[in-house]
Amino acid sequence: MFYIFHGQDTHSQKETLAKLTAKLGDPAMLELNTTQLEGAVSLADLHHACDAMPFLAKARLVIVNNLFAAKPNAAFLKELADYLPRLPETTRLVFLESSSLPGNHRFLKLAEKDKTGYAKRFDLPEGGALDRWVKQRVAEKNGRISAHAAHILAANVGSDLGILENEIEKLVLYKGREETIEVKDVGLLSPYAAEASIFELVDALGNRDGKKTAVLLQQKFSEGTDPFYLFAMIARQFRLMIQVKELADNEQRPPAISKQLKMHSFVAGKLYRQAQQFSLPQLEQIYHHLLEIDVGVKTGQNDMITALNLLAAALTTP
């Protein structure tokens, strides 16, 4: 058979592929009979991989990554379409595409029409669907999570299911099977949640919302957050915002910024939105003030808690 798995949810693609390969016998022998191809492969290479007889196994597995994204020419596509229905019975050919193919794509239609073909689209879950995905994964790991905690985790990490999977694994191991994962557990164990609380504080600063800033700041103090850690996170946040603002002013969008600064797309998007609340000179002036605070505290001219309160007051005064 041939399979076409397409869409941005590459995490679920790989899981589905793992379930498929689990049915093909001994994993060690299957590994010997697996070929991975990338992008614009030649028909000769594809034929060579697919037509070979399996060695001490019942099937050969051929995986082709992002072939259609490489935009092969019409002659290649015609020959490929003629070949797929004639695949050897011992071959499983899987096309993995990290972007969605249009519904009228020639090979999706071929997979629907031909009894040896199968196609599935994998879209990233968002909103309520992502919350449900988190709760389902926790349940599959024999854990429990409150609806609010699932929402906070999903909102803070976003649709990167690989990262979400890791965060869920940590939380379930921490709480065990009997106890329910709550919001405080997410904040404690997930660096994305911890970073999100800093995002919220910086948002309040950027909006000149003095009341909310004061509440969030005192909340962090009452939680026992180290004031020096809090200051370091705020300084880091404004440093990153300066980098993002410079790129944004040069008409770079979040996906390109994420790539250039080598940061998670979720974080880049948040920073991009926050940076719109400031001009570049404002951000540079704030960062210079943060450096002055750092020097003042280290030389004993001020204590960090007082300095943070004064900073919040200064930045939120109209």
Secondary structure as the mmCIF struct_conf table of DSSP 4:
data_model
#
loop_
_struct_conf.conf_type_id
_struct_conf.id
_struct_conf.beg_label_comp_id
_struct_conf.beg_label_asym_id
_struct_conf.beg_label_seq_id
_struct_conf.end_label_comp_id
_struct_conf.end_label_asym_id
_struct_conf.end_label_seq_id
STRN STRN1 PHE A 2 HIS A 6
BEND BEND1 GLY A 7 GLN A 8
HELX_RH_AL_P HELX_RH_AL_P1 THR A 10 ALA A 22
TURN_TY1_P TURN_TY1_P1 LYS A 23 LEU A 24
BEND BEND2 GLY A 25 GLY A 25
HELX_RH_AL_P HELX_RH_AL_P2 PRO A 27 LEU A 32
TURN_TY1_P TURN_TY1_P2 ASN A 33 ASN A 33
STRN STRN2 THR A 34 GLU A 38
BEND BEND3 GLY A 39 ALA A 40
HELX_RH_AL_P HELX_RH_AL_P3 LEU A 43 ASP A 51
BEND BEND4 ALA A 52 ALA A 52
HELX_LH_PP_P HELX_LH_PP_P1 MET A 53 PRO A 54
BEND BEND5 PHE A 55 LYS A 58
STRN STRN3 ARG A 60 ASN A 65
BEND BEND6 ASN A 66 ASN A 66
TURN_TY1_P TURN_TY1_P3 LEU A 67 LEU A 67
HELX_RH_3T_P HELX_RH_3T_P1 PHE A 68 ALA A 70
HELX_RH_AL_P HELX_RH_AL_P4 ALA A 74 TYR A 83
HELX_RH_3T_P HELX_RH_3T_P2 LEU A 84 ARG A 86
TURN_TY1_P TURN_TY1_P4 GLU A 89 THR A 90
STRN STRN4 THR A 91 GLU A 97
BEND BEND7 SER A 98 SER A 99
HELX_LH_PP_P HELX_LH_PP_P2 SER A 100 PRO A 102
TURN_TY1_P TURN_TY1_P5 GLY A 103 ASN A 104
HELX_RH_AL_P HELX_RH_AL_P5 ARG A 106 LYS A 113
BEND BEND8 ASP A 114 ASP A 114
TURN_TY1_P TURN_TY1_P6 LYS A 115 THR A 116
STRN STRN5 GLY A 117 ARG A 121
HELX_LH_PP_P HELX_LH_PP_P3 ASP A 123 PRO A 125
TURN_TY1_P TURN_TY1_P7 GLY A 127 GLY A 127
HELX_RH_AL_P HELX_RH_AL_P6 GLY A 128 GLU A 140
TURN_TY1_P TURN_TY1_P8 LYS A 141 ASN A 142
STRN STRN6 ARG A 144 ILE A 145
HELX_RH_AL_P HELX_RH_AL_P7 ALA A 147 VAL A 157
BEND BEND9 SER A 159 SER A 159
HELX_RH_AL_P HELX_RH_AL_P8 LEU A 161 LYS A 175
TURN_TY1_P TURN_TY1_P9 GLY A 176 GLU A 178
BEND BEND10 GLU A 179 GLU A 179
STRN STRN7 THR A 180 ILE A 181
HELX_RH_AL_P HELX_RH_AL_P9 VAL A 183 LEU A 189
HELX_RH_AL_P HELX_RH_AL_P10 PRO A 191 GLY A 206
TURN_TY1_P TURN_TY1_P10 ASN A 207 ARG A 208
HELX_RH_AL_P HELX_RH_AL_P11 GLY A 210 SER A 222
TURN_TY1_P TURN_TY1_P11 GLU A 223 GLY A 224
HELX_RH_AL_P HELX_RH_AL_P12 PRO A 227 ASP A 249
TURN_TY1_P TURN_TY1_P12 ASN A 250 GLU A 251
HELX_RH_AL_P HELX_RH_AL_P13 PRO A 254 LEU A 261
TURN_TY1_P TURN_TY1_P13 LYS A 262 LYS A 262
HELX_RH_AL_P HELX_RH_AL_P14 SER A 265 ALA A 275
TURN_TY1_P TURN_TY1_P14 GLN A 276 GLN A 277
BEND BEND11 PHE A 278 PHE A 278
HELX_RH_AL_P HELX_RH_AL_P15 LEU A 280 LYS A 298
TURN_TY1_P TURN_TY1_P15 THR A 299 GLY A 300
BEND BEND12 GLN A 301 ASN A 302
HELX_RH_AL_P HELX_RH_AL_P16 MET A 304 THR A 316
#
